[in-house]
Amino acid sequence: MKLVILFFLLCFSNLFGQSGIKISGKVKSNEGLSLSGVIVAFDINGNSSHEVTDSLGVFSANLKSGLLRLAINHFGCIEKELSFTLKKDTILSIELEKDRLLLKEVVVSNNKKSSITALSGGKLSFNLKELSSLPTILGTTDIIKLLQLTPGVQNSGDANGYLYVRGGDPGHNSILYGGTPIYGMSHLLGVFPFYNTDHIQEVEFDKSSSNAKYGGRLSSTTLLIPNKKTPSQFTVQGNVGLLASQMTLAVPLGKKSGLFISGRKTYIDEIVVPIVNSFSKNNDVQNMKYDFSDGNLTFITEVSKNNSLVVDAFVSADKLKIEDSNISLKTGLKWGNFSVSPTLISKLSSKTTMSNAVYFTKYTNNLDMQQATVQMGISSYVQDFGFANSVRFRVKEIPFESGLQYTFHKLQPQKIQITSQIATAIEEQNNLIKANELAVFATAKPKFSDYFNAELGLRINYYSSGSKSNSYLHFQPRMVLNYYPNKKFSFYTSYNRQNQYLSLITTSSVGIPTDFWIASSDGISPQTSDEFSIGSNQTISKNIATSFGGFYRSMKNLLEYPYGVAQFNEMSTLKNDLLVGKGKAYGLEMMLRKNNGKFKGWLSYTLSRSNRNFEEINDGNTYFAKYDRRHNLSLVGMYDLNLKWNFGVTQIFSSGNRFTMPTSWYFINNNPVKEYSEYNNAQMPNYIRTDLSANYFFIKSSKKESALNFSIYNTFNIENPIYVVLNVKVNEDKQSVVVETEKKYLYKILPSVSWRFKF
């Protein structure tokens, strides 16, 4: 620790000793949006250097006096050059416009950023508006499926809306909506996009959660950033499709306030199912009903000159009902989210900004099953009440961010109640968990030289769930080192330690939301991860950029739940049911992007391996994780033909999921018995899918839009099974068995048509 402190002091002493004329500024788009990742190159008296704008679009440098030439470069924008004599401290306000070459064919959208941008340390930023031409089932961009097209993210296949990042489990990823954690992350089977993308301004995706501001997960952090600019006029935009529709309203409330309201609704039960029934002789479909709806709200107001208030809220509700009269079965499943977060943003000085937020978020699911005279109910929920403080400031021109966070967790992992009309009610299983989590964090972004800077962070977490044995204090260092030999090349290396106190327990191989969350308590230790990564970004030309990288992650105290939705044989504690083990993952990642011109898109490839080791599984030997998908290849293309037509294509190839297959069969008392060799010893077929889309615009301008979207999901009708059923047939002499595998599919080719509008 002394060596680390000495290292910091030496680095900062060098920085504090810098002198010269200070030049600083902020880079925005011509719509007033801050642009991060902009390269600002300086040339003064024959000496060259450059800076990169931070997340607020701010840059600063110390230079000598003389004739200064600036070159400001950002993907998708026109390069701007400035020249003047630098004599004293100077503050600049720079505005960039989108590349004029694009204006001949494409009308500029509200956000001027590129569709996808690589940020420091391998992070990615997405402009959803620029990605609207990508193929989707419902004609609206699906954020989860979009992230699955990027390096380091495994394709989860059909019937699954989870993220699997760098060998981690689905519960290892954090999704923050306006800074508030969302625990229920998908609609049924991952078919419908979980968020209304018209309400989301931008998405930032960090595969390593390298920012000390965020914690509580082992893998990635996804920031869903709602619209934060006060609307200047009333607008309506939305999407009407065959299965669902959505609408977003932007409502000005005076000069200093505004409101964004969004809503979505499916009408499968009201329209689609009756139509299918009228053409179907099979009445089974009449016995299954599904419905979902969700809504978003963002309220923005300027309280005073230096204070603004933003309120973000999100609500979702899903209902699934299944009835089968042949086996006297009635099943109902409900799940939903609710979150609200008011945030006060205060400008304390020209160099200091503070935000204070309180939030409440809750996710619930309830399963009711009735068969004959037995009725069973299983419910779970997780809710947080929290406070988050953050202060951004500068010390000797070094950007800092620090803050305090507190969360009160309340969880009901599984509440099981079984009753019978014949017998009395069976004892109820109820495991309520309460926990407190306190964190302080600090991040500094020092510049060691013109070519070398860093992002250094430390997060200190204290977690307690009652007794002293369930209390933990963890130090989580984060480090990203960036080297810029010139404005076309950059290299980075990072190290991150993460601790996770709330864990998602999965009970189904497909996207049926019967999974539940459990907190570290009753001897269940927090999960831990250490990750190292290295990579580079290259600007090949004005339109083309590449990135390469590799990672290694070790994980401890991983959890496995070997049962299904509930144990019907006994009522026991979750501590006894859960298995604890360790794992590791490593791999190589690459990405090739083209952001400008008529044709845009990217190619991404991941070669990775993910292993697990549990004493109670596979005789204690290491085995492949379920989502160890060795190869993941994605090709994304968008082509603007003219003012009326644009097209999109996605091509996906990935290795199949792992599962356990019996290796032999034998008879005991004339009954066939299966025998296994290794856990997850078999693999599903390779996943291959091609999606196509076309948009025809009746009207397209900055204020109005009317377009038809035609999409085909799985264009070539390739069979991608979601699971395998083993059918065992015994010969008449009962001396041998024949095992046939039956592959189950969710859907094959799936066309859709939708109308997108804005006025």
C-alpha positions, 0 to 999 in steps of 0.5 A: 500500500505504501508503494501505491501511495508513493506512486500516486504522489510521484505522479501527481507531483509531476502534474502539479508542477506543470506550468504554462498558459491554460487552454480549455473548452467544451465540444458540443454538437450543433444541437447542444449535446456534449461530445465525449471522445473528441480528439483535440490536437494542438500544434504550437511552435512546432510542438504537437500534442492532443487531448480527448474530451471527457464524458462532459465534452470538456478538455484542457491543456497547458501550453506555451505562448505562440501561434496555435493551430487546433484540429478537432476531430470526431467520428461522424462530424466535420473536422474543425480547424482553428488558428490564433495566437495564444497569449493568455488563459483561454476558454473555448466553446466549440460546435461540430456539425455532422459530415456534409457528405451524409446530408446529401442522402440522410437528414440529420437526426436530433443527436449528431453522434456516430451510431457507435463510438469506442470510448476509453478502456474499451467502452462503447457508446451507442446512438440509438437513433442512428441504429434505427435501420437495423433489423428487429422483430417489432421494427424498434431497436432492441438494446439487449440484442444490439449489445449482443452484436458487440465483442465480448458479449455472448449471443444468448440465442432465441427464447432468452433476453439476458446478457452474458458478458466475458464469461459471466452469468446473466446476474453479473450485469448491471442495467441502470436506467437514469442511474437506478438499477433495474432487476427485471431485465426482459419480457417473455422469452426475450421476444420484445425489446425491454425498453422504449428506445424512443425515450433513450437518448444514448447507451453507454456499455462498459464490459468491465465496469471500470468506473469506480462510481458503479459497483455491485456486479462482476461483469458489465454496466449498461447506462440507459441515458434518457432524454435530458434536454428540455423539449423546445416544442411539442412532438409525438413519435412512435411505432405501430407494429403487428404485435405491439405499439409504442408512443413518446410525447415531448411536452414543453412546460414553459421555457425552463421545464419539459416532460417526456412520456412514453408507453408501449402495449401489446395486443396479442390477446385482443387481435393476434390470437383470435385471428390465429384461432379462426384459421387453426383447428388446434384449440391449444392456443386459446388456452395461452394468453400473454400481455405486457405494457410499460411506461417511461417518464422524464421530467426536467426543470430548471429550479434556478440558474445553477440548479436543475431537477430531473425525475426519471420513472419506469414501470412495466407489467407482464402477464402470462396465463396457460390452461390445459384441460387435459391435465387439469392445469391452470398456470398464471405468471406475473412479473413487473418493475417500478422505479422512480428517481428524482435527481438534483444537479447543481453547478457549484462553480465553473469547475465543480458540479454536484448531483444528489439523487434518491431512488426506489426500485422494485422487481416482483414475480408471482407464479400460481399453479393449480392442478386438480386439487393442489394449488401452489404459489411461488413469489419473490421480489427485490427492492432498493431504496437508495441515495447517490451523491456525486461531485465532479471537480478539478484539482490542478486541471485533473478531473476528479469525481467522488461521492457517497452511495447508500442502499437499503435492500429488501428481498424475498427470494422464494416464498412458497405456499402449497395448499390442498383441498383434501389436506390442510395447508402445507407449511409456508417457506418464507425467507425475507432478507434485509441488508444495508450497503454503503459505498464511497468512491473516487476517480481521478483522470490524471495526465502524465504526459501528452501521450499518456493518461489514466483513469484511477479509481477506488470504491470502498464497500461496506455491506451488512445483513444483520449479524457480524458474520454477514458484514463485509468491507471490500476495497475495489481498485479500478485502473485504466491506463491509456497511451496515445502515440498519435491521434490515430492510435491508442492503447489501453490496459486495465485492472478491475476488482468487483464484489457482488452482494445480490445474486440472480438465481436462474431456474430455467434455461429459457427466458421464463421469468421465474428466476429470483434474487438472493442477497449475501446472508446466512453464510452466503459470501459475496461473489468476487471477480478480478479482471485484466484486459488490454487493447488498442483502437486504431483510426484507419481512415476518416471513416474506418476504425478498428479495435483489438483486445484481450481479457482474463477474469477469475471469479470466486463464490459463484452460485448454482441452484441445482433445482427448478422453480421449487423443491416439491419434496422438502422445504429447506433453506436456500443456504443448503440448496445453493452450491458455491464454486469458482470460475474463470474466463478469458478471450480475444476480441476484435471490432471493425467499424465504418461510421460514415458514408452511405454504407455503415456498420461493423464486424465483431468477433470474440474467441473466448472460453469460460470454465466452472469448478464446483465440488458437488458438480462433475466430481469436483473437476473443472467443466465448461460453463453453460454459456461457454460459446467459443466463437461469436461472430456478428456482421452489421450493415446499414445502407442509405440508398436514397432519401426514400430507402435505407436497408439493414442486415445482421448476420450472426454465427456463434457456437452452441450452448453447453448442456449435459447429455447421458453417455450410456443406458442400462437396465435395473429391474427392467427399467432403463437408467441413464448414466452421465460422464461429464457435466455439460459434455454436449453442445447445441448446434451452432447458432446461425441467423440472418436478419434483413430490414428495409425502411421506406420514408414517406416523410423525413425531416428533423421535425417530421417522419413517417416510414414503413419498416419491413423486417425478416427475422431469421431470413433463411429459416434456419433451425436454431433449437432452444433445448433438446428433449431425449425420447427413450424407446425400449425394445420389446425384449427390453434388452436395449434402448433407442435414444432419439433427440428431439430439438425444440424451437421457439420460432423460425422465420419471422417477418414483421411490418411496422409504421414509424412516425414523428410529428 
